[in-house]
Amino acid sequence: MNRITKEQYEFALNRIEELLPLVTDETPANDRRAVELSVMSDVVIEYEKEHYPIGKPTVGELIGLSLEENGITQRQLAKMIGVSPSRVSDYVSGRSEPTLRIAGQLCRMLNIAPGAMLQC
């Protein structure tokens, strides 16, 4: 695919907003609006991959986000996994990384996919 310009990206974003209300789950895949929506989405994805890349989260960010999503405090998590609150704070801040045993507990307690934890 050729390099997508900012103007093309903005056009695609606007066109997606127009098409979204017109394309439903019941719309056939070969409907011209559904096809156009798919093409416009591809343009946006391609542009954003190049200009707004999303990096992998750190272990600390993953734990912090999971705490927030689950409504659990660092102190509560510390009790759940049997470590001190300062140790959990070290994990979240990135000053320390959990052992494999603790990482397994974090995955279970915070519903983190083990693969996500290993990819950090």
C-alpha positions as CSV (number, residue, x, y, z in Angstrom):
1,M,0.0,0.0,0.0
2,N,1.3,3.5,-0.8
3,R,2.0,5.9,2.1
4,I,-1.2,7.3,3.4
5,T,-1.3,11.1,3.8
6,K,-2.8,13.0,6.8
7,E,-5.5,14.3,4.5
8,Q,-6.4,10.8,3.4
9,Y,-6.4,9.6,7.0
10,E,-8.8,12.5,8.1
11,F,-11.1,11.8,5.1
12,A,-11.2,8.1,6.0
13,L,-12.0,9.0,9.7
14,N,-14.9,11.3,8.6
15,R,-16.2,8.7,6.1
16,I,-16.2,6.0,8.8
17,E,-18.3,8.2,11.1
18,E,-20.8,8.6,8.2
19,L,-20.9,4.9,7.4
20,L,-21.1,3.5,10.9
21,P,-24.8,4.2,11.4
22,L,-25.5,2.8,8.0
23,V,-23.7,-0.6,8.4
24,T,-25.1,-3.0,10.9
25,D,-24.4,-6.7,11.7
26,E,-27.2,-7.6,9.3
27,T,-25.6,-5.7,6.4
28,P,-24.3,-8.2,3.8
29,A,-20.5,-8.2,3.6
30,N,-20.7,-7.4,-0.2
31,D,-22.9,-4.3,0.4
32,R,-21.1,-1.3,-1.1
33,R,-21.2,0.6,2.2
34,A,-19.8,-2.4,4.2
35,V,-17.0,-2.7,1.6
36,E,-16.3,1.0,1.8
37,L,-16.3,0.9,5.6
38,S,-13.8,-2.0,5.5
39,V,-11.5,-0.1,3.1
40,M,-11.7,3.2,5.1
41,S,-10.9,1.2,8.3
42,D,-7.8,-0.3,6.7
43,V,-6.6,3.2,5.7
44,V,-7.1,4.4,9.3
45,I,-5.3,1.3,10.8
46,E,-2.4,1.6,8.4
47,Y,-1.9,5.3,9.1
48,E,-2.2,4.9,12.9
49,K,0.3,2.0,12.9
50,E,2.9,4.3,11.3
51,H,2.1,7.6,13.1
52,Y,0.6,6.5,16.5
53,P,2.3,3.2,17.4
54,I,1.3,1.6,20.7
55,G,4.2,0.2,22.6
56,K,4.1,-2.9,24.8
57,P,3.3,-2.1,28.4
58,T,5.8,-2.7,31.1
59,V,5.1,-5.2,33.8
60,G,4.4,-2.3,36.2
61,E,2.0,-0.7,33.8
62,L,0.2,-4.0,33.2
63,I,-0.2,-4.6,36.9
64,G,-1.3,-1.0,37.5
65,L,-3.9,-1.1,34.8
66,S,-5.2,-4.4,36.0
67,L,-5.5,-3.1,39.6
68,E,-7.5,-0.2,38.3
69,E,-9.7,-2.4,36.1
70,N,-10.4,-4.8,39.0
71,G,-11.0,-2.1,41.6
72,I,-8.2,-3.5,43.8
73,T,-5.8,-1.3,45.8
74,Q,-2.1,-2.1,46.0
75,R,-2.5,-2.9,49.7
76,Q,-5.3,-5.4,48.9
77,L,-3.2,-7.0,46.3
78,A,-0.3,-7.3,48.7
79,K,-2.5,-9.2,51.1
80,M,-3.8,-11.4,48.3
81,I,-0.4,-12.5,47.1
82,G,1.4,-12.5,50.5
83,V,3.9,-9.7,49.9
84,S,4.3,-6.3,51.5
85,P,2.5,-3.2,50.1
86,S,5.9,-1.6,49.4
87,R,6.8,-4.7,47.2
88,V,3.6,-4.2,45.2
89,S,4.5,-0.5,44.9
90,D,7.9,-1.6,43.6
91,Y,6.3,-3.8,40.9
92,V,3.9,-1.1,39.8
93,S,6.6,1.6,39.7
94,G,9.0,-0.7,37.8
95,R,11.7,-0.6,40.6
96,S,11.4,-4.3,40.9
97,E,10.0,-7.2,38.8
98,P,8.0,-10.1,40.3
99,T,9.5,-13.6,40.6
100,L,7.9,-16.2,38.4
101,R,5.9,-17.5,41.3
102,I,4.5,-14.1,42.1
103,A,3.9,-13.3,38.4
104,G,1.7,-16.4,38.3
105,Q,-0.2,-15.3,41.3
106,L,-0.6,-11.8,39.8
107,C,-2.0,-13.3,36.6
108,R,-4.5,-15.3,38.6
109,M,-5.6,-12.6,41.0
110,L,-5.8,-9.8,38.4
111,N,-7.0,-11.9,35.4
112,I,-3.9,-11.1,33.4
113,A,-3.2,-13.6,30.6
114,P,0.2,-15.2,31.3
115,G,1.3,-14.5,27.8
116,A,0.7,-10.8,28.3
117,M,2.9,-10.8,31.4
118,L,5.7,-12.7,29.6
119,Q,5.7,-10.4,26.6
120,C,6.5,-7.3,28.7
